[in-house]
Amino acid sequence: MAGFPTNARSFYFARAALDPPTSLCKKLFPAIGEWHDRLAANELSSDNNDLIQATIAANAFVQVIMMLRKTFIKDSMLMIAQAITLSK
């Protein structure tokens, strides 16, 4: 049922065991790493020389995007495998 084992004492997502390579993650939302570094350093924006304000919300948003790109890659690999299985 939904990828969980039948044992009621534990839960596990199969995709949690997968760890996509960093090079692949950087291809999805490639600028997020730069934004992460710039928020950490409070650097000037390259467009208009405004300071990037390192707020809790900005940092959390960048962290969520970095997490979601890994999740998206993991889930898409599982969906491709399922599509191949179903097409046979």
PDB file with one MODEL, atoms N, CA, C and O in Angstrom:
MODEL        1
ATOM      1  N   MET A   1       0.835  -1.167   0.000  1.00  0.00           N
ATOM      2  CA  MET A   1       0.000   0.000   0.000  1.00  0.00           C
ATOM      3  C   MET A   1       0.890   1.244   0.000  1.00  0.00           C
ATOM      4  O   MET A   1       1.584   1.511   0.981  1.00  0.00           O
ATOM      5  N   ALA A   2       0.872   1.984  -1.071  1.00  0.00           N
ATOM      6  CA  ALA A   2       1.587   3.252  -1.219  1.00  0.00           C
ATOM      7  C   ALA A   2       3.076   3.137  -0.927  1.00  0.00           C
ATOM      8  O   ALA A   2       3.685   4.111  -0.483  1.00  0.00           O
ATOM      9  N   GLY A   3       3.668   1.999  -1.158  1.00  0.00           N
ATOM     10  CA  GLY A   3       5.102   1.840  -0.967  1.00  0.00           C
ATOM     11  C   GLY A   3       5.527   1.561   0.457  1.00  0.00           C
ATOM     12  O   GLY A   3       6.724   1.476   0.733  1.00  0.00           O
ATOM     13  N   PHE A   4       4.582   1.416   1.369  1.00  0.00           N
ATOM     14  CA  PHE A   4       4.922   1.131   2.754  1.00  0.00           C
ATOM     15  C   PHE A   4       4.935  -0.373   2.998  1.00  0.00           C
ATOM     16  O   PHE A   4       4.132  -1.096   2.409  1.00  0.00           O
ATOM     17  N   PRO A   5       5.825  -0.855   3.851  1.00  0.00           N
ATOM     18  CA  PRO A   5       5.788  -2.269   4.205  1.00  0.00           C
ATOM     19  C   PRO A   5       4.555  -2.564   5.050  1.00  0.00           C
ATOM     20  O   PRO A   5       3.959  -1.652   5.623  1.00  0.00           O
ATOM     21  N   THR A   6       4.181  -3.806   5.125  1.00  0.00           N
ATOM     22  CA  THR A   6       2.989  -4.184   5.888  1.00  0.00           C
ATOM     23  C   THR A   6       3.240  -4.176   7.390  1.00  0.00           C
ATOM     24  O   THR A   6       2.289  -4.193   8.172  1.00  0.00           O
ATOM     25  N   ASN A   7       4.489  -4.152   7.800  1.00  0.00           N
ATOM     26  CA  ASN A   7       4.817  -4.085   9.218  1.00  0.00           C
ATOM     27  C   ASN A   7       4.357  -2.730   9.761  1.00  0.00           C
ATOM     28  O   ASN A   7       4.776  -1.690   9.253  1.00  0.00           O
ATOM     29  N   ALA A   8       3.522  -2.728  10.761  1.00  0.00           N
ATOM     30  CA  ALA A   8       2.950  -1.490  11.297  1.00  0.00           C
ATOM     31  C   ALA A   8       3.959  -0.675  12.107  1.00  0.00           C
ATOM     32  O   ALA A   8       3.680   0.476  12.445  1.00  0.00           O
ATOM     33  N   ARG A   9       5.109  -1.235  12.422  1.00  0.00           N
ATOM     34  CA  ARG A   9       6.067  -0.538  13.265  1.00  0.00           C
ATOM     35  C   ARG A   9       7.042   0.330  12.481  1.00  0.00           C
ATOM     36  O   ARG A   9       7.780   1.110  13.082  1.00  0.00           O
ATOM     37  N   SER A  10       7.065   0.218  11.182  1.00  0.00           N
ATOM     38  CA  SER A  10       8.026   1.004  10.415  1.00  0.00           C
ATOM     39  C   SER A  10       7.383   1.537   9.150  1.00  0.00           C
ATOM     40  O   SER A  10       6.371   1.016   8.679  1.00  0.00           O
ATOM     41  N   PHE A  11       7.975   2.560   8.619  1.00  0.00           N
ATOM     42  CA  PHE A  11       7.553   3.081   7.334  1.00  0.00           C
ATOM     43  C   PHE A  11       8.804   3.439   6.533  1.00  0.00           C
ATOM     44  O   PHE A  11       9.867   3.697   7.099  1.00  0.00           O
ATOM     45  N   TYR A  12       8.660   3.449   5.220  1.00  0.00           N
ATOM     46  CA  TYR A  12       9.822   3.615   4.370  1.00  0.00           C
ATOM     47  C   TYR A  12       9.366   3.980   2.960  1.00  0.00           C
ATOM     48  O   TYR A  12       8.483   3.326   2.406  1.00  0.00           O
ATOM     49  N   PHE A  13       9.943   4.985   2.397  1.00  0.00           N
ATOM     50  CA  PHE A  13       9.732   5.304   0.994  1.00  0.00           C
ATOM     51  C   PHE A  13      10.904   4.732   0.205  1.00  0.00           C
ATOM     52  O   PHE A  13      12.062   4.946   0.564  1.00  0.00           O
ATOM     53  N   ALA A  14      10.609   4.019  -0.851  1.00  0.00           N
ATOM     54  CA  ALA A  14      11.675   3.415  -1.647  1.00  0.00           C
ATOM     55  C   ALA A  14      12.606   4.476  -2.214  1.00  0.00           C
ATOM     56  O   ALA A  14      13.808   4.240  -2.340  1.00  0.00           O
ATOM     57  N   ARG A  15      12.064   5.648  -2.559  1.00  0.00           N
ATOM     58  CA  ARG A  15      12.904   6.677  -3.159  1.00  0.00           C
ATOM     59  C   ARG A  15      13.881   7.293  -2.157  1.00  0.00           C
ATOM     60  O   ARG A  15      14.848   7.941  -2.559  1.00  0.00           O
ATOM     61  N   ALA A  16      13.641   7.100  -0.866  1.00  0.00           N
ATOM     62  CA  ALA A  16      14.538   7.664   0.138  1.00  0.00           C
ATOM     63  C   ALA A  16      15.919   7.021   0.076  1.00  0.00           C
ATOM     64  O   ALA A  16      16.903   7.622   0.506  1.00  0.00           O
ATOM     65  N   ALA A  17      15.998   5.814  -0.452  1.00  0.00           N
ATOM     66  CA  ALA A  17      17.288   5.126  -0.557  1.00  0.00           C
ATOM     67  C   ALA A  17      18.106   5.655  -1.729  1.00  0.00           C
ATOM     68  O   ALA A  17      19.320   5.454  -1.778  1.00  0.00           O
ATOM     69  N   LEU A  18      17.456   6.324  -2.668  1.00  0.00           N
ATOM     70  CA  LEU A  18      18.160   6.860  -3.829  1.00  0.00           C
ATOM     71  C   LEU A  18      18.727   8.225  -3.502  1.00  0.00           C
ATOM     72  O   LEU A  18      18.093   9.022  -2.811  1.00  0.00           O
ATOM     73  N   ASP A  19      19.918   8.492  -3.999  1.00  0.00           N
ATOM     74  CA  ASP A  19      20.514   9.810  -3.825  1.00  0.00           C
ATOM     75  C   ASP A  19      21.060  10.257  -5.178  1.00  0.00           C
ATOM     76  O   ASP A  19      22.127   9.802  -5.590  1.00  0.00           O
ATOM     77  N   PRO A  20      20.347  11.138  -5.873  1.00  0.00           N
ATOM     78  CA  PRO A  20      20.803  11.552  -7.198  1.00  0.00           C
ATOM     79  C   PRO A  20      22.123  12.315  -7.099  1.00  0.00           C
ATOM     80  O   PRO A  20      22.377  13.003  -6.110  1.00  0.00           O
ATOM     81  N   PRO A  21      22.952  12.191  -8.117  1.00  0.00           N
ATOM     82  CA  PRO A  21      24.231  12.910  -8.087  1.00  0.00           C
ATOM     83  C   PRO A  21      24.022  14.422  -8.089  1.00  0.00           C
ATOM     84  O   PRO A  21      23.050  14.927  -8.652  1.00  0.00           O
ATOM     85  N   THR A  22      24.935  15.123  -7.460  1.00  0.00           N
ATOM     86  CA  THR A  22      24.850  16.573  -7.363  1.00  0.00           C
ATOM     87  C   THR A  22      24.836  17.220  -8.744  1.00  0.00           C
ATOM     88  O   THR A  22      24.143  18.215  -8.960  1.00  0.00           O
ATOM     89  N   SER A  23      25.593  16.663  -9.668  1.00  0.00           N
ATOM     90  CA  SER A  23      25.635  17.243 -11.021  1.00  0.00           C
ATOM     91  C   SER A  23      24.264  17.203 -11.685  1.00  0.00           C
ATOM     92  O   SER A  23      23.905  18.122 -12.422  1.00  0.00           O
ATOM     93  N   LEU A  24      23.502  16.152 -11.432  1.00  0.00           N
ATOM     94  CA  LEU A  24      22.148  16.057 -11.980  1.00  0.00           C
ATOM     95  C   LEU A  24      21.216  17.045 -11.288  1.00  0.00           C
ATOM     96  O   LEU A  24      20.382  17.671 -11.943  1.00  0.00           O
ATOM     97  N   CYS A  25      21.347  17.189  -9.990  1.00  0.00           N
ATOM     98  CA  CYS A  25      20.511  18.136  -9.248  1.00  0.00           C
ATOM     99  C   CYS A  25      20.755  19.571  -9.709  1.00  0.00           C
ATOM    100  O   CYS A  25      19.824  20.373  -9.774  1.00  0.00           O
ATOM    101  N   LYS A  26      22.006  19.890 -10.027  1.00  0.00           N
ATOM    102  CA  LYS A  26      22.332  21.250 -10.455  1.00  0.00           C
ATOM    103  C   LYS A  26      21.728  21.599 -11.806  1.00  0.00           C
ATOM    104  O   LYS A  26      21.636  22.777 -12.152  1.00  0.00           O
ATOM    105  N   LYS A  27      21.315  20.596 -12.576  1.00  0.00           N
ATOM    106  CA  LYS A  27      20.690  20.860 -13.869  1.00  0.00           C
ATOM    107  C   LYS A  27      19.236  21.277 -13.714  1.00  0.00           C
ATOM    108  O   LYS A  27      18.669  21.895 -14.615  1.00  0.00           O
ATOM    109  N   LEU A  28      18.634  20.950 -12.591  1.00  0.00           N
ATOM    110  CA  LEU A  28      17.262  21.334 -12.289  1.00  0.00           C
ATOM    111  C   LEU A  28      17.327  22.517 -11.328  1.00  0.00           C
ATOM    112  O   LEU A  28      17.897  22.392 -10.245  1.00  0.00           O
ATOM    113  N   PHE A  29      16.776  23.625 -11.688  1.00  0.00           N
ATOM    114  CA  PHE A  29      16.897  24.886 -10.947  1.00  0.00           C
ATOM    115  C   PHE A  29      18.374  25.233 -10.732  1.00  0.00           C
ATOM    116  O   PHE A  29      18.836  25.289  -9.593  1.00  0.00           O
ATOM    117  N   PRO A  30      19.111  25.465 -11.813  1.00  0.00           N
ATOM    118  CA  PRO A  30      20.560  25.652 -11.682  1.00  0.00           C
ATOM    119  C   PRO A  30      20.973  26.881 -10.872  1.00  0.00           C
ATOM    120  O   PRO A  30      22.063  26.890 -10.300  1.00  0.00           O
ATOM    121  N   ALA A  31      20.152  27.898 -10.809  1.00  0.00           N
ATOM    122  CA  ALA A  31      20.544  29.128 -10.109  1.00  0.00           C
ATOM    123  C   ALA A  31      20.341  29.043  -8.599  1.00  0.00           C
ATOM    124  O   ALA A  31      20.788  29.932  -7.875  1.00  0.00           O
ATOM    125  N   ILE A  32      19.685  28.008  -8.112  1.00  0.00           N
ATOM    126  CA  ILE A  32      19.363  27.960  -6.687  1.00  0.00           C
ATOM    127  C   ILE A  32      20.619  27.838  -5.823  1.00  0.00           C
ATOM    128  O   ILE A  32      20.646  28.348  -4.703  1.00  0.00           O
ATOM    129  N   GLY A  33      21.647  27.178  -6.322  1.00  0.00           N
ATOM    130  CA  GLY A  33      22.902  27.097  -5.578  1.00  0.00           C
ATOM    131  C   GLY A  33      23.544  28.461  -5.417  1.00  0.00           C
ATOM    132  O   GLY A  33      24.071  28.792  -4.355  1.00  0.00           O
ATOM    133  N   GLU A  34      23.497  29.250  -6.485  1.00  0.00           N
ATOM    134  CA  GLU A  34      24.039  30.611  -6.431  1.00  0.00           C
ATOM    135  C   GLU A  34      23.242  31.454  -5.435  1.00  0.00           C
ATOM    136  O   GLU A  34      23.826  32.204  -4.652  1.00  0.00           O
ATOM    137  N   TRP A  35      21.918  31.336  -5.462  1.00  0.00           N
ATOM    138  CA  TRP A  35      21.090  32.081  -4.516  1.00  0.00           C
ATOM    139  C   TRP A  35      21.377  31.648  -3.082  1.00  0.00           C
ATOM    140  O   TRP A  35      21.403  32.478  -2.173  1.00  0.00           O
ATOM    141  N   HIS A  36      21.588  30.371  -2.882  1.00  0.00           N
ATOM    142  CA  HIS A  36      21.922  29.872  -1.542  1.00  0.00           C
ATOM    143  C   HIS A  36      23.206  30.516  -1.040  1.00  0.00           C
ATOM    144  O   HIS A  36      23.274  30.985   0.097  1.00  0.00           O
ATOM    145  N   ASP A  37      24.224  30.535  -1.899  1.00  0.00           N
ATOM    146  CA  ASP A  37      25.513  31.119  -1.514  1.00  0.00           C
ATOM    147  C   ASP A  37      25.391  32.622  -1.273  1.00  0.00           C
ATOM    148  O   ASP A  37      25.977  33.153  -0.329  1.00  0.00           O
ATOM    149  N   ARG A  38      24.629  33.306  -2.129  1.00  0.00           N
ATOM    150  CA  ARG A  38      24.480  34.755  -1.992  1.00  0.00           C
ATOM    151  C   ARG A  38      23.678  35.128  -0.754  1.00  0.00           C
ATOM    152  O   ARG A  38      23.973  36.128  -0.099  1.00  0.00           O
ATOM    153  N   LEU A  39      22.671  34.335  -0.431  1.00  0.00           N
ATOM    154  CA  LEU A  39      21.923  34.602   0.804  1.00  0.00           C
ATOM    155  C   LEU A  39      22.807  34.403   2.026  1.00  0.00           C
ATOM    156  O   LEU A  39      22.737  35.167   2.988  1.00  0.00           O
ATOM    157  N   ALA A  40      23.638  33.372   1.978  1.00  0.00           N
ATOM    158  CA  ALA A  40      24.528  33.099   3.110  1.00  0.00           C
ATOM    159  C   ALA A  40      25.546  34.219   3.291  1.00  0.00           C
ATOM    160  O   ALA A  40      25.945  34.526   4.414  1.00  0.00           O
ATOM    161  N   ALA A  41      25.966  34.827   2.182  1.00  0.00           N
ATOM    162  CA  ALA A  41      27.001  35.859   2.248  1.00  0.00           C
ATOM    163  C   ALA A  41      26.436  37.281   2.250  1.00  0.00           C
ATOM    164  O   ALA A  41      27.194  38.239   2.406  1.00  0.00           O
ATOM    165  N   ASN A  42      25.105  37.439   2.078  1.00  0.00           N
ATOM    166  CA  ASN A  42      24.482  38.764   1.980  1.00  0.00           C
ATOM    167  C   ASN A  42      25.133  39.616   0.892  1.00  0.00           C
ATOM    168  O   ASN A  42      25.365  40.809   1.087  1.00  0.00           O
ATOM    169  N   GLU A  43      25.424  39.005  -0.245  1.00  0.00           N
ATOM    170  CA  GLU A  43      26.088  39.718  -1.330  1.00  0.00           C
ATOM    171  C   GLU A  43      25.130  40.639  -2.061  1.00  0.00           C
ATOM    172  O   GLU A  43      23.911  40.554  -1.906  1.00  0.00           O
ATOM    173  N   LEU A  44      25.714  41.522  -2.863  1.00  0.00           N
ATOM    174  CA  LEU A  44      24.921  42.414  -3.686  1.00  0.00           C
ATOM    175  C   LEU A  44      24.307  41.656  -4.840  1.00  0.00           C
ATOM    176  O   LEU A  44      24.908  40.722  -5.371  1.00  0.00           O
ATOM    177  N   SER A  45      23.129  42.050  -5.221  1.00  0.00           N
ATOM    178  CA  SER A  45      22.470  41.469  -6.378  1.00  0.00           C
ATOM    179  C   SER A  45      23.209  41.899  -7.630  1.00  0.00           C
ATOM    180  O   SER A  45      23.655  43.043  -7.719  1.00  0.00           O
ATOM    181  N   SER A  46      23.348  41.004  -8.602  1.00  0.00           N
ATOM    182  CA  SER A  46      24.066  41.329  -9.829  1.00  0.00           C
ATOM    183  C   SER A  46      23.256  42.248 -10.732  1.00  0.00           C
ATOM    184  O   SER A  46      23.832  42.910 -11.595  1.00  0.00           O
ATOM    185  N   ASP A  47      21.920  42.312 -10.561  1.00  0.00           N
ATOM    186  CA  ASP A  47      21.084  43.109 -11.449  1.00  0.00           C
ATOM    187  C   ASP A  47      21.103  44.592 -11.116  1.00  0.00           C
ATOM    188  O   ASP A  47      21.352  45.422 -11.990  1.00  0.00           O
ATOM    189  N   ASN A  48      20.845  44.929  -9.874  1.00  0.00           N
ATOM    190  CA  ASN A  48      20.642  46.341  -9.530  1.00  0.00           C
ATOM    191  C   ASN A  48      21.383  46.779  -8.269  1.00  0.00           C
ATOM    192  O   ASN A  48      21.054  47.816  -7.694  1.00  0.00           O
ATOM    193  N   ASN A  49      22.347  46.030  -7.843  1.00  0.00           N
ATOM    194  CA  ASN A  49      23.171  46.344  -6.672  1.00  0.00           C
ATOM    195  C   ASN A  49      22.370  46.512  -5.379  1.00  0.00           C
ATOM    196  O   ASN A  49      22.816  47.200  -4.461  1.00  0.00           O
ATOM    197  N   ASP A  50      21.197  45.890  -5.303  1.00  0.00           N
ATOM    198  CA  ASP A  50      20.433  45.883  -4.059  1.00  0.00           C
ATOM    199  C   ASP A  50      20.932  44.741  -3.191  1.00  0.00           C
ATOM    200  O   ASP A  50      21.332  43.688  -3.690  1.00  0.00           O
ATOM    201  N   LEU A  51      20.904  44.964  -1.894  1.00  0.00           N
ATOM    202  CA  LEU A  51      21.272  43.887  -0.990  1.00  0.00           C
ATOM    203  C   LEU A  51      20.210  42.801  -1.007  1.00  0.00           C
ATOM    204  O   LEU A  51      19.015  43.094  -1.035  1.00  0.00           O
ATOM    205  N   ILE A  52      20.639  41.564  -0.992  1.00  0.00           N
ATOM    206  CA  ILE A  52      19.717  40.447  -0.858  1.00  0.00           C
ATOM    207  C   ILE A  52      19.505  40.253   0.633  1.00  0.00           C
ATOM    208  O   ILE A  52      20.453  39.974   1.368  1.00  0.00           O
ATOM    209  N   GLN A  53      18.280  40.397   1.077  1.00  0.00           N
ATOM    210  CA  GLN A  53      18.005  40.285   2.501  1.00  0.00           C
ATOM    211  C   GLN A  53      17.877  38.823   2.890  1.00  0.00           C
ATOM    212  O   GLN A  53      17.002  38.105   2.407  1.00  0.00           O
ATOM    213  N   ALA A  54      18.758  38.407   3.763  1.00  0.00           N
ATOM    214  CA  ALA A  54      18.739  37.027   4.244  1.00  0.00           C
ATOM    215  C   ALA A  54      17.710  36.915   5.363  1.00  0.00           C
ATOM    216  O   ALA A  54      18.035  37.085   6.538  1.00  0.00           O
ATOM    217  N   THR A  55      16.476  36.628   4.990  1.00  0.00           N
ATOM    218  CA  THR A  55      15.420  36.461   5.972  1.00  0.00           C
ATOM    219  C   THR A  55      15.185  34.975   6.201  1.00  0.00           C
ATOM    220  O   THR A  55      15.677  34.132   5.451  1.00  0.00           O
ATOM    221  N   ILE A  56      14.447  34.675   7.221  1.00  0.00           N
ATOM    222  CA  ILE A  56      14.111  33.281   7.500  1.00  0.00           C
ATOM    223  C   ILE A  56      13.324  32.698   6.346  1.00  0.00           C
ATOM    224  O   ILE A  56      13.543  31.551   5.956  1.00  0.00           O
ATOM    225  N   ALA A  57      12.396  33.490   5.790  1.00  0.00           N
ATOM    226  CA  ALA A  57      11.569  33.010   4.679  1.00  0.00           C
ATOM    227  C   ALA A  57      12.408  32.761   3.428  1.00  0.00           C
ATOM    228  O   ALA A  57      12.213  31.757   2.743  1.00  0.00           O
ATOM    229  N   ALA A  58      13.331  33.657   3.126  1.00  0.00           N
ATOM    230  CA  ALA A  58      14.172  33.481   1.941  1.00  0.00           C
ATOM    231  C   ALA A  58      15.046  32.242   2.073  1.00  0.00           C
ATOM    232  O   ALA A  58      15.168  31.458   1.131  1.00  0.00           O
ATOM    233  N   ASN A  59      15.648  32.067   3.231  1.00  0.00           N
ATOM    234  CA  ASN A  59      16.485  30.884   3.457  1.00  0.00           C
ATOM    235  C   ASN A  59      15.665  29.596   3.395  1.00  0.00           C
ATOM    236  O   ASN A  59      16.105  28.598   2.824  1.00  0.00           O
ATOM    237  N   ALA A  60      14.475  29.627   3.984  1.00  0.00           N
ATOM    238  CA  ALA A  60      13.624  28.443   3.963  1.00  0.00           C
ATOM    239  C   ALA A  60      13.175  28.122   2.545  1.00  0.00           C
ATOM    240  O   ALA A  60      13.125  26.953   2.164  1.00  0.00           O
ATOM    241  N   PHE A  61      12.847  29.149   1.754  1.00  0.00           N
ATOM    242  CA  PHE A  61      12.424  28.931   0.374  1.00  0.00           C
ATOM    243  C   PHE A  61      13.529  28.271  -0.440  1.00  0.00           C
ATOM    244  O   PHE A  61      13.274  27.327  -1.188  1.00  0.00           O
ATOM    245  N   VAL A  62      14.748  28.762  -0.298  1.00  0.00           N
ATOM    246  CA  VAL A  62      15.878  28.180  -1.022  1.00  0.00           C
ATOM    247  C   VAL A  62      16.100  26.734  -0.588  1.00  0.00           C
ATOM    248  O   VAL A  62      16.363  25.876  -1.430  1.00  0.00           O
ATOM    249  N   GLN A  63      16.001  26.451   0.695  1.00  0.00           N
ATOM    250  CA  GLN A  63      16.170  25.083   1.181  1.00  0.00           C
ATOM    251  C   GLN A  63      15.084  24.159   0.635  1.00  0.00           C
ATOM    252  O   GLN A  63      15.359  23.014   0.278  1.00  0.00           O
ATOM    253  N   VAL A  64      13.851  24.660   0.572  1.00  0.00           N
ATOM    254  CA  VAL A  64      12.750  23.844   0.045  1.00  0.00           C
ATOM    255  C   VAL A  64      12.979  23.532  -1.423  1.00  0.00           C
ATOM    256  O   VAL A  64      12.782  22.394  -1.849  1.00  0.00           O
ATOM    257  N   ILE A  65      13.389  24.521  -2.203  1.00  0.00           N
ATOM    258  CA  ILE A  65      13.642  24.289  -3.629  1.00  0.00           C
ATOM    259  C   ILE A  65      14.768  23.271  -3.810  1.00  0.00           C
ATOM    260  O   ILE A  65      14.684  22.406  -4.682  1.00  0.00           O
ATOM    261  N   MET A  66      15.819  23.366  -2.995  1.00  0.00           N
ATOM    262  CA  MET A  66      16.924  22.411  -3.095  1.00  0.00           C
ATOM    263  C   MET A  66      16.458  20.998  -2.749  1.00  0.00           C
ATOM    264  O   MET A  66      16.897  20.029  -3.368  1.00  0.00           O
ATOM    265  N   MET A  67      15.566  20.883  -1.759  1.00  0.00           N
ATOM    266  CA  MET A  67      15.032  19.574  -1.390  1.00  0.00           C
ATOM    267  C   MET A  67      14.088  19.054  -2.476  1.00  0.00           C
ATOM    268  O   MET A  67      14.126  17.872  -2.821  1.00  0.00           O
ATOM    269  N   LEU A  68      13.243  19.937  -3.013  1.00  0.00           N
ATOM    270  CA  LEU A  68      12.263  19.516  -4.009  1.00  0.00           C
ATOM    271  C   LEU A  68      12.911  19.063  -5.317  1.00  0.00           C
ATOM    272  O   LEU A  68      12.375  18.191  -6.000  1.00  0.00           O
ATOM    273  N   ARG A  69      14.047  19.640  -5.668  1.00  0.00           N
ATOM    274  CA  ARG A  69      14.681  19.189  -6.914  1.00  0.00           C
ATOM    275  C   ARG A  69      15.171  17.753  -6.770  1.00  0.00           C
ATOM    276  O   ARG A  69      15.110  16.984  -7.729  1.00  0.00           O
ATOM    277  N   LYS A  70      15.657  17.378  -5.585  1.00  0.00           N
ATOM    278  CA  LYS A  70      16.044  15.976  -5.361  1.00  0.00           C
ATOM    279  C   LYS A  70      14.819  15.074  -5.385  1.00  0.00           C
ATOM    280  O   LYS A  70      14.841  14.000  -5.987  1.00  0.00           O
ATOM    281  N   THR A  71      13.754  15.514  -4.730  1.00  0.00           N
ATOM    282  CA  THR A  71      12.524  14.728  -4.692  1.00  0.00           C
ATOM    283  C   THR A  71      11.952  14.552  -6.091  1.00  0.00           C
ATOM    284  O   THR A  71      11.506  13.462  -6.449  1.00  0.00           O
ATOM    285  N   PHE A  72      11.963  15.617  -6.880  1.00  0.00           N
ATOM    286  CA  PHE A  72      11.444  15.549  -8.246  1.00  0.00           C
ATOM    287  C   PHE A  72      12.236  14.546  -9.079  1.00  0.00           C
ATOM    288  O   PHE A  72      11.654  13.752  -9.818  1.00  0.00           O
ATOM    289  N   ILE A  73      13.545  14.581  -8.962  1.00  0.00           N
ATOM    290  CA  ILE A  73      14.387  13.649  -9.716  1.00  0.00           C
ATOM    291  C   ILE A  73      14.115  12.215  -9.270  1.00  0.00           C
ATOM    292  O   ILE A  73      13.981  11.321 -10.107  1.00  0.00           O
ATOM    293  N   LYS A  74      14.033  11.990  -7.966  1.00  0.00           N
ATOM    294  CA  LYS A  74      13.773  10.641  -7.448  1.00  0.00           C
ATOM    295  C   LYS A  74      12.423  10.121  -7.923  1.00  0.00           C
ATOM    296  O   LYS A  74      12.321   8.984  -8.384  1.00  0.00           O
ATOM    297  N   ASP A  75      11.393  10.944  -7.813  1.00  0.00           N
ATOM    298  CA  ASP A  75      10.058  10.513  -8.216  1.00  0.00           C
ATOM    299  C   ASP A  75       9.957  10.304  -9.718  1.00  0.00           C
ATOM    300  O   ASP A  75       9.276   9.383 -10.170  1.00  0.00           O
ATOM    301  N   SER A  76      10.624  11.143 -10.494  1.00  0.00           N
ATOM    302  CA  SER A  76      10.540  10.979 -11.943  1.00  0.00           C
ATOM    303  C   SER A  76      11.214   9.686 -12.389  1.00  0.00           C
ATOM    304  O   SER A  76      10.761   9.057 -13.345  1.00  0.00           O
ATOM    305  N   MET A  77      12.272   9.283 -11.724  1.00  0.00           N
ATOM    306  CA  MET A  77      12.919   8.013 -12.065  1.00  0.00           C
ATOM    307  C   MET A  77      11.993   6.836 -11.768  1.00  0.00           C
ATOM    308  O   MET A  77      11.924   5.884 -12.546  1.00  0.00           O
ATOM    309  N   LEU A  78      11.281   6.901 -10.644  1.00  0.00           N
ATOM    310  CA  LEU A  78      10.341   5.836 -10.311  1.00  0.00           C
ATOM    311  C   LEU A  78       9.166   5.808 -11.291  1.00  0.00           C
ATOM    312  O   LEU A  78       8.692   4.736 -11.667  1.00  0.00           O
ATOM    313  N   MET A  79       8.697   6.995 -11.706  1.00  0.00           N
ATOM    314  CA  MET A  79       7.586   7.037 -12.670  1.00  0.00           C
ATOM    315  C   MET A  79       8.010   6.510 -14.026  1.00  0.00           C
ATOM    316  O   MET A  79       7.222   5.846 -14.700  1.00  0.00           O
ATOM    317  N   ILE A  80       9.237   6.791 -14.442  1.00  0.00           N
ATOM    318  CA  ILE A  80       9.737   6.268 -15.709  1.00  0.00           C
ATOM    319  C   ILE A  80       9.827   4.749 -15.638  1.00  0.00           C
ATOM    320  O   ILE A  80       9.444   4.062 -16.584  1.00  0.00           O
ATOM    321  N   ALA A  81      10.327   4.222 -14.534  1.00  0.00           N
ATOM    322  CA  ALA A  81      10.420   2.769 -14.377  1.00  0.00           C
ATOM    323  C   ALA A  81       9.039   2.129 -14.409  1.00  0.00           C
ATOM    324  O   ALA A  81       8.871   1.072 -15.017  1.00  0.00           O
ATOM    325  N   GLN A  82       8.046   2.742 -13.768  1.00  0.00           N
ATOM    326  CA  GLN A  82       6.692   2.222 -13.780  1.00  0.00           C
ATOM    327  C   GLN A  82       6.089   2.282 -15.184  1.00  0.00           C
ATOM    328  O   GLN A  82       5.393   1.359 -15.605  1.00  0.00           O
ATOM    329  N   ALA A  83       6.359   3.374 -15.907  1.00  0.00           N
ATOM    330  CA  ALA A  83       5.833   3.509 -17.274  1.00  0.00           C
ATOM    331  C   ALA A  83       6.420   2.451 -18.179  1.00  0.00           C
ATOM    332  O   ALA A  83       5.717   1.911 -19.034  1.00  0.00           O
ATOM    333  N   ILE A  84       7.688   2.143 -18.010  1.00  0.00           N
ATOM    334  CA  ILE A  84       8.328   1.101 -18.826  1.00  0.00           C
ATOM    335  C   ILE A  84       7.712  -0.252 -18.503  1.00  0.00           C
ATOM    336  O   ILE A  84       7.442  -1.052 -19.398  1.00  0.00           O
ATOM    337  N   THR A  85       7.493  -0.500 -17.215  1.00  0.00           N
ATOM    338  CA  THR A  85       6.880  -1.768 -16.807  1.00  0.00           C
ATOM    339  C   THR A  85       5.467  -1.913 -17.359  1.00  0.00           C
ATOM    340  O   THR A  85       5.090  -2.990 -17.821  1.00  0.00           O
ATOM    341  N   LEU A  86       4.690  -0.850 -17.315  1.00  0.00           N
ATOM    342  CA  LEU A  86       3.314  -0.898 -17.790  1.00  0.00           C
ATOM    343  C   LEU A  86       3.220  -1.023 -19.310  1.00  0.00           C
ATOM    344  O   LEU A  86       2.254  -1.586 -19.826  1.00  0.00           O
ATOM    345  N   SER A  87       4.207  -0.508 -20.024  1.00  0.00           N
ATOM    346  CA  SER A  87       4.156  -0.548 -21.474  1.00  0.00           C
ATOM    347  C   SER A  87       4.521  -1.916 -22.041  1.00  0.00           C
ATOM    348  O   SER A  87       4.312  -2.173 -23.226  1.00  0.00           O
ATOM    349  N   LYS A  88       5.062  -2.788 -21.207  1.00  0.00           N
ATOM    350  CA  LYS A  88       5.462  -4.120 -21.677  1.00  0.00           C
ATOM    351  C   LYS A  88       4.294  -5.058 -21.744  1.00  0.00           C
ATOM    352  O   LYS A  88       4.455  -6.219 -22.120  1.00  0.00           O
TER     353      LYS A  88
ENDMDL
END
